[in-house]
Amino acid sequence: MKSDVIIIGGGPTGSSLATFLVREGLDVLILEKTKFPREHVGESMLPYCYHLFEELGVLEKMKAQFTRKPGVTFSNPDGSQASHWCFDKVMEGPASLSFHARRAEFDQMMLDHARSEGVRVQEETQVVDVDLHAPDGGVEVRALFQSQKELTFSGRFVVDASGQDCFLTKKIGNQQRFENLNIRLALSAHWHGSNLTPSLANGNITVVHCGGEKLGWIWMIPLKDDRLSIGLAINMDYAQAQRKELMKEHGARGWQTALYLQEIHDAPLVHDILKNATMCWDVVSNGDFSYYAREKFGPNHAILGDAAAFLDPIFSSGIYLGLHSAKTIAPGIVQRLKQQDDSLLRTGYDSLNRGYQVVEELISAFYDPSAIHFPELSGSADHAFQQMKSSYTVYHMLLAGDFFNQSERYLQVIRALKDPAMIEKYKHLKGHAAPEDELRLCMIQSELM
Ligand SMILES: Cc1cc2nc3c(=O)[nH]c(=O)nc-3n(C[C@H](O)[C@H](O)[C@H](O)COP(=O)(O)OP(=O)(O)OC[C@H]3O[C@@H](n4cnc5c(N)ncnc54)[C@H](O)[C@@H]3O)c2cc1C
């Protein structure tokens, strides 16, 4: 049977795109190499996901299954300087309360939902080749079922949503690095029995800035069932230098865990949180990220989500970027298939590229040693900071995920973070943070739930 659209990968990008497409009357097949549920890194979501969940029809499931996230806390390693950024300061209504989710459960829920909308899903089916020039003008996709049985699928259009595997991007030889962003290594695990700070207990993701040659940070994400996700993202050069030393004692298999434990305990704030905690997951590593595909679509293919581009995860943007891309590109695929017209695909990708540029610049400002650091700024825009209110509002909006609406204006503000004259102007705003007061403003408001 020939599908209208074959999607490679059943992660959040693939499953949400499939749902949008099947609602337009297209026959959609997802090929997913693993058997769900499968674990995945990336558990904290931006509030801009909220309305997309509503539109996809999964909002009530999100509320029933996952913990809520009212904001972001940036801290220095010992917790003496911290800023709290509460989404309800810039967003009205229930969307300001976002979510944290264990990905095995979230991705399964999204894929099941796509199935319930009429999408055909074939798990344990790894795509191994794609012919974009099949004789009938469509595509032919070759796959291996359970690593053994060869299968062939034909379709009119294929979408690569294979995440960091970047299946089609690599096949076409289309991958490019973001010049501004360093190569990094991420190591992460889950913990039970942590001694949560008020901000974590409240649901804020906490980002600890490691600074120096590490050019790194630690995330702490409070999940349900007394689980705290803690991850470390550090500069690859620093990680490699440490590796040489740690290999001597811990060997090829143990050095990553040793590095992870060394670095998270090096931050006194994290060390205190973990005093009575036990690690309940083997350390997972993700490396060498930050790339994009030069060409993201053609006459019968498109590339979306992490397969199209991946930016450093410091601002927890990945899932939102994937969902938003699915929503933006779905009408383009429909138009392409129904009218042989590419115009919506072109304008959709132009808009996505501008939003990704905003995220890229925000990330490079975060790592720039000469730029203002988030932990030093107050996340509050109270009366003492009226003159800078609009800038704070912009940062809040960016932390919430507003990448696509006012890209040019936001780019100007982000560049100001790195401009020495502007830094001088901001100096008097540093050190004004009043963590307890601000935290009160970041509390989960029960009426929003
Ligand atoms: C260290 C780190 C921390 C992160 N933290 C966050 C965070 O806090 N918040 C956030 O929003 N994002 C975060 N992200 C990013 C987030 O995980 C991704 O952006 C998100 O998972 C992208 O979804 P996707 O559907 O595009 O890809 P994926 O979720 O990776 O899904 C791709 C799917 O394709 C399947 N697949 C791959 N190859 C094939 C093939 N050949 N055939 C068939 N199937 C295939 C895979 O099995 C997978 O299920 C983080 C990423 C990293 C690396």
PDBQT file of the ligand as one rigid body, heavy atoms in Angstrom, charges set to zero:
ROOT
HETATM    1  C1  LIG A 501      21.609  16.765  26.633  1.00  0.00    +0.000 C 
HETATM    2  C2  LIG A 501      20.277  17.171  26.079  1.00  0.00    +0.000 A 
HETATM    3  C3  LIG A 501      19.313  17.758  26.902  1.00  0.00    +0.000 A 
HETATM    4  C4  LIG A 501      18.077  18.153  26.380  1.00  0.00    +0.000 A 
HETATM    5  N1  LIG A 501      17.164  18.775  27.195  1.00  0.00    +0.000 NA
HETATM    6  C5  LIG A 501      15.998  19.201  26.678  1.00  0.00    +0.000 A 
HETATM    7  C6  LIG A 501      15.000  19.805  27.501  1.00  0.00    +0.000 A 
HETATM    8  O1  LIG A 501      15.145  19.932  28.713  1.00  0.00    +0.000 OA
HETATM    9  N2  LIG A 501      13.853  20.234  26.898  1.00  0.00    +0.000 N 
HETATM   10  C7  LIG A 501      13.640  20.100  25.559  1.00  0.00    +0.000 A 
HETATM   11  O2  LIG A 501      12.591  20.550  25.055  1.00  0.00    +0.000 OA
HETATM   12  N3  LIG A 501      14.545  19.491  24.761  1.00  0.00    +0.000 NA
HETATM   13  C8  LIG A 501      15.707  19.030  25.292  1.00  0.00    +0.000 A 
HETATM   14  N4  LIG A 501      16.598  18.402  24.491  1.00  0.00    +0.000 N 
HETATM   15  C9  LIG A 501      16.270  18.231  23.067  1.00  0.00    +0.000 C 
HETATM   16  C10 LIG A 501      15.176  17.194  22.863  1.00  0.00    +0.000 C 
HETATM   17  O3  LIG A 501      15.539  15.977  23.447  1.00  0.00    +0.000 OA
HETATM   18  C11 LIG A 501      14.952  17.028  21.367  1.00  0.00    +0.000 C 
HETATM   19  O4  LIG A 501      14.903  18.305  20.771  1.00  0.00    +0.000 OA
HETATM   20  C12 LIG A 501      13.679  16.262  21.027  1.00  0.00    +0.000 C 
HETATM   21  O5  LIG A 501      13.732  14.948  21.499  1.00  0.00    +0.000 OA
HETATM   22  C13 LIG A 501      13.481  16.266  19.498  1.00  0.00    +0.000 C 
HETATM   23  O6  LIG A 501      12.422  15.451  19.131  1.00  0.00    +0.000 OA
HETATM   24  P1  LIG A 501      12.464  14.679  17.725  1.00  0.00    +0.000 P 
HETATM   25  O7  LIG A 501      11.162  13.992  17.613  1.00  0.00    +0.000 OA
HETATM   26  O8  LIG A 501      12.885  15.633  16.654  1.00  0.00    +0.000 OA
HETATM   27  O9  LIG A 501      13.641  13.620  17.878  1.00  0.00    +0.000 OA
HETATM   28  P2  LIG A 501      13.704  12.363  18.865  1.00  0.00    +0.000 P 
HETATM   29  O10 LIG A 501      12.934  12.642  20.088  1.00  0.00    +0.000 OA
HETATM   30  O11 LIG A 501      15.139  12.030  19.022  1.00  0.00    +0.000 OA
HETATM   31  O12 LIG A 501      12.958  11.222  18.072  1.00  0.00    +0.000 OA
HETATM   32  C14 LIG A 501      13.524  10.650  16.921  1.00  0.00    +0.000 C 
HETATM   33  C15 LIG A 501      13.029   9.219  16.789  1.00  0.00    +0.000 C 
HETATM   34  O13 LIG A 501      13.502   8.702  15.548  1.00  0.00    +0.000 OA
HETATM   35  C16 LIG A 501      13.862   7.349  15.721  1.00  0.00    +0.000 C 
HETATM   36  N5  LIG A 501      14.800   6.992  14.653  1.00  0.00    +0.000 N 
HETATM   37  C17 LIG A 501      16.065   7.424  14.496  1.00  0.00    +0.000 A 
HETATM   38  N6  LIG A 501      16.613   6.902  13.381  1.00  0.00    +0.000 NA
HETATM   39  C18 LIG A 501      15.654   6.123  12.806  1.00  0.00    +0.000 A 
HETATM   40  C19 LIG A 501      15.616   5.301  11.647  1.00  0.00    +0.000 A 
HETATM   41  N7  LIG A 501      16.687   5.182  10.824  1.00  0.00    +0.000 N 
HETATM   42  N8  LIG A 501      14.492   4.631  11.360  1.00  0.00    +0.000 NA
HETATM   43  C20 LIG A 501      13.385   4.730  12.159  1.00  0.00    +0.000 A 
HETATM   44  N9  LIG A 501      13.384   5.487  13.298  1.00  0.00    +0.000 NA
HETATM   45  C21 LIG A 501      14.500   6.184  13.605  1.00  0.00    +0.000 A 
HETATM   46  C22 LIG A 501      14.451   7.316  17.107  1.00  0.00    +0.000 C 
HETATM   47  O14 LIG A 501      14.422   6.008  17.664  1.00  0.00    +0.000 OA
HETATM   48  C23 LIG A 501      13.567   8.303  17.860  1.00  0.00    +0.000 C 
HETATM   49  O15 LIG A 501      12.507   7.644  18.534  1.00  0.00    +0.000 OA
HETATM   50  C24 LIG A 501      17.819  17.955  25.006  1.00  0.00    +0.000 A 
HETATM   51  C25 LIG A 501      18.756  17.332  24.188  1.00  0.00    +0.000 A 
HETATM   52  C26 LIG A 501      19.974  16.939  24.708  1.00  0.00    +0.000 A 
HETATM   53  C27 LIG A 501      20.993  16.285  23.802  1.00  0.00    +0.000 C 
ENDROOT
TORSDOF 0
